Amino acid sequence: MTRRGNEIAKTALLAASIAVIGTLYLVAILNAVPPHPDLVIYARGAKDLVAGRPLYEAYLQSPGDPTLRYGFIYPPLFAILLLPLSLVPPAALPTLWLIATHSALAFAFWLVFRRLAVGRTVTLFAIALTLAFYPLWVEGSQAQANLPILLLVTLGLVGISDGKPRSGIWLGLAAALKLTPALLILWLLWERRFRAAAWIAGGFVAFSAVAAMLRPADTLTYATRVLPMLAGGTAYYSNQSIAGLVARLFKANPYTTPVVQLPWEPILVLIVVAGLIGYWILRAPNLTLPKRGRESHKARDFSGLTFLPLLPLASAVSWEHHLVILLPLVWVLIARVPSLTFPRKWGREMARLGVLGVALLCLLAIPHLPIGPPYASDFARAAHTTNPLLIAGANRLLAGTLILFAAAPWMLRVAAPTLTLPRKRGRERGVAQQWRPSTWSSSELDRPA
């Protein structure tokens, strides 16, 4: 078969795979039980605003685990931006919501891949893996709002990487809607992107202030009552964060039998998270090229993507659908695969490919498998902290996130995908401006250009 014939065959196979996976995905999210529960909460929050009712009354009056209560738990700004939902007929709301959120996903995908010099095959492969990404299935089934947050984070990361500090305002808006993206300010401070960090902080304060002026009572309730309750976290198995794992293993809770109860369990969480941040500081590739200390002259890069896994890992509560925030990093790592130097460094490159494969298995395939006995049973309470296989199964998304976090700097340091730098008016520059961090040493990065 000729080379052109091979390309056509690969394209046809990948297109067929996308069609099959996409069909299964649509069937899953359109037939979810219960049907789109979070969208119901969003719509109720919008209607409460229109009617002048308190946003958090139903949540605060509900019994049980604060993280699992059925009620509106987002900042008031979130409800304000969702006011148009109160005008949409209930029958049309799920369809319009899924179209809007998945359009945000498609736009984020385009933002990343327009900067990656990869062919059609890699792009189609990335689309197939995206549709198979288990957190996306949970996101779509519950009609969650993490895909718009993903778009805001991607806009911020891409803009800042393009030397546009004002793009930090997108991250400020994301942080005002869901607090976790505020952690990205640590990435900016470490890389001395102080103007971008100021835009994040300023955007967060400005957007939150607008919401506080419009809904002062709700803002006070959220800050003093709702947020502290959510910050306590939960040991429920769907919480795929460091705090969730530590709570399951070392804290008395209604879901598991702890291995040992540690009174300083919150301090242990802080130590582990601080260790992960320290690892990122030591291992993450420094891909900026400062020139005369001016941020506008820094090289355009995607170094901030390696920080993304820290967002769900460091959060008090990271449900399965929150992990869609990992997708931009997954896309870049997939685009990196064709740059592996086969067969010259076969062993090393196969190791990198294998690590990425294990991470993707944890995030795509393994979550679809049953994880053991019913979670509320007495046997499960003990098995979730004593049975190694069940521990691994219950924390498979956490494991995949940790592997992705640990391996991303390693994979991107040696040979990374080629990135083109678009001109100010949208036209791309020549290959002389492509991003190849594998050709840069740390000493070269530190020298003025």
Secondary structure, DSSP 4 states (H G I P E B T S, - for coil): --HHHHHHHHHHHHHHHHHHHHHHHHHHHHT-SSSSHHHHHHHHHHHHHHHT--SSHHHHH--S-TTT-SS--S-HHHHHHTGGGGGS-TTTHHHHHHHHHHHHHHHHHHHHHTTB---HHHHHHHHHHHHH-HHHHHHHHHT-SHHHHHHHHHHHHHHHHTT-GGGHHHHHHHHHHSSGGGGHHHHHHHTT-HHHHHHHHHHHHHHHHHHHHH-HHHHHHIIIIIHHHHHT----TT--SHHHHHHHHHS--SS---SS--TTHHHHHHHHHHHHHHHHHHHS------BTTBGGGSPP--GGGGGTTHHHHHSS---GGGGGGGHHHHHHHHHHGGGS-TTTTHHHHHHHHHHHHHHHHHHHTGGGS--SS-TTSHHHHHHHHH-HHHHHHHTHHHHHHHHHHHHHHHHHHHS---B--B-TTS-B--GGG-B-GGG--HHHHHS--
